[in-house]
Amino acid sequence: MKRWIQPIVASLSGLVFFGAVLFGPAGTFDYWQAWVFIAVYAVMSTGPTVYWGLRKPEVLRRRMRSGPIAETRPAQKVATVGIVTTVVAVCIVSALDHRFGWSHVPIPMVVVGNILVAAGLGMALMVVNQNEYAAATITVEAQQPVISTGLYGVVRHPMYAFASLMIVGMPLALDSYWGLVTLVPAVAVFAFRIIDEEKLLRQELTGYGEYTHKVRYRLVPGVW
């Protein structure tokens, strides 16, 4: 029974979180863009979460062990707080923008935003399927291999790349151009996290140094 409860609770907690940080600042439930975004999030995240809970509980355990308290490195505690703060900021700024009409995103762009959100979530889930050691915290486990194929053959941190894609899509999906301002701190936080994470991986993950010579770019091919 516990294997059923854990993934369901994990999925519902995400929906409650987004509901609180969107409808609260918006001051209304009459915010169809938020409802569509939450539906997209639910569809793209609930299925894999339940699947991991039932078929691959170790994967779900790695994904659920998250947050600044779970991190062991001081820099990662700071980075985790920064990531959560950025996501909350995207939602609040977008919801306030919608509430007070600071900008207006046409429906076609709202659709594009939701496509980016769905693509970012979907591809991030593919990353986990290719690398079951892709935990939510920065750790190196015994016998953990270096994954250098698939998405990891394109950039060294595909999870963050697709998370960034989702953050780009969120303001558009939520009827806000002003929410795009949060992309600047979001990129800075991801870069900070990646740089510190690679320090650990070079020290503790056998073969990671050689991998960085094979795959040159961390986040965006041809850029960084």
Beta strands, then each sheet from edge to edge (+ up, - down):
end
